[in-house]
Amino acid sequence: MEPIRTDIPARLDRLPWSRFHWLVVFALGASWAIDGLEVTLTGAVSGILQHPDTLHLDSEEIGGLGSFYLAGAVVGALICGHLTDRHGRAKLFFATLAVYLIGTLATAFAWNFPSMALCRIVTGFGIGGEYAAINSAIDELIPARVRGQVNLGINGSYWIGTALGSVATLWLLDPQFFPIDLGWRAGFFIGALLGFVVLLARRYVPESPRWLTIHGQHDKAMRIVASIESRVVKGSEGTRVPPDDFLVIHPRTHIGFAVIVRTLVRDYPRRAVLGLVLIASQAFLYNAIFFTYALVLTRFYAVPAAETGLYLLPFALGNFAGPLLLGRWFDRFGRRAMIAGTYVISAVLLWGTGLLFARGVLSAQEQTFLWCVIFFFASAAASSAYLTISEIFPLELRALAIALFYATGTAIGGVAAPWLFGILIGSGSRAAVSNGYALGAVLMLIAAAVEAWLGVDAERKSLERIAPPLSTRVG
């Protein structure tokens, strides 16, 4: 194909904030809220699922369900990440959400541990695919000057779903409203309905013009950008760009896997180490605590299973407030300082809380308050890990890079975490659980040190300046 001289990236970065961008935030970011709802339901119903009138699972099986969900997410991210880079963002963010709908709807009809585990694998596959397709699309459509705070806010919307899920469980898990084996099923069914609404909204989100251009569909990309500009810019003055902001693209229909691996290993080894450490550390922390929080409350604080959602609500709001309130500082003070800082604060607070828990000096309410404080910062840290991965690699392998590091990091730090904490909680030893928290704190401190050493100063910079597309290279 003939080389293409384009100003599409610069024009997208110069767009004023508009209703179009809010559409992108809702239609794509809502996946995170659905994921939060999904994980919350799984955690909140863990006490109910141990009841003889439901699936009668034990603590190890409850932790195992979280691990199956995450294993499905790992596989889904890898497969769909490759397909997203090859076939486009739009096609895959429809397909992955459809898989999620099938999995979560089937969960509502599970009858034993094997069937529940299979449903969680399918649901996780869909959500894992969403991580790759959605994060790449969001970054390529959002202006560079606000990319950090928007990305953190969208990833933080996970906790909107968590808050909704925690409130819903107070009603769904109350035997006065639903039979004990029906309420938890209704929760997953409602999650599927919400996913269907989001699926309809995605019809109005276009394919990434950046992706279209590098795949030789520049005319279509230009039409999409012109359509967006006609809706958000008066006249054409606002999107005229200087000659230095033009790119010369040598279109390719696809990028071979060998080229992708060589690019990561040869051209960006430091960034590869950075991404892996950030993802793995936060994955351990989050998956360890959130898939088993209800077990901690019921086992060590004698909180009735049907009331655990009440304790999660403030917990979820703290997690949402962190990225929302801290997000703008990631664009103002920079990625390196804010990412390292939030990881350090999270680690120190987690370690201290673990010591207090081991001594048995906390009430259920005090434990929840301290979790809120910890995850106000940890939520921003976790969201920044996904932001980092999505913006520091070339466009041609962006989705696969997100998938690869999410999958590898989650496999290392997250898949075994719910199972491990299920065993620690099942032992009945506060000291054992506290040691698990200490391990999470150490991993977060290591991640902070790696960020301070290898972090990329990506704030307010075009994606193409952070990592030039492979298609700008001749040959």
PyMOL commands that set and color helices and strands:
alter all, ss='L'
color gray80, all
select helices_A, chain A and resi 8-13+19-44+48-50+59-87+89-107+113-141+144-156+158-172+183-204+209-214+218-232+237-239+243-245+257-267+269-290+293-300+305-332+335-359+364-391+395-413+416-426+430-454+463-466+470-472
alter helices_A, ss='H'
color red, helices_A
select strands_A, chain A and resi 4-6+247-249
alter strands_A, ss='S'
color yellow, strands_A
deselect
rebuild
show_as cartoon
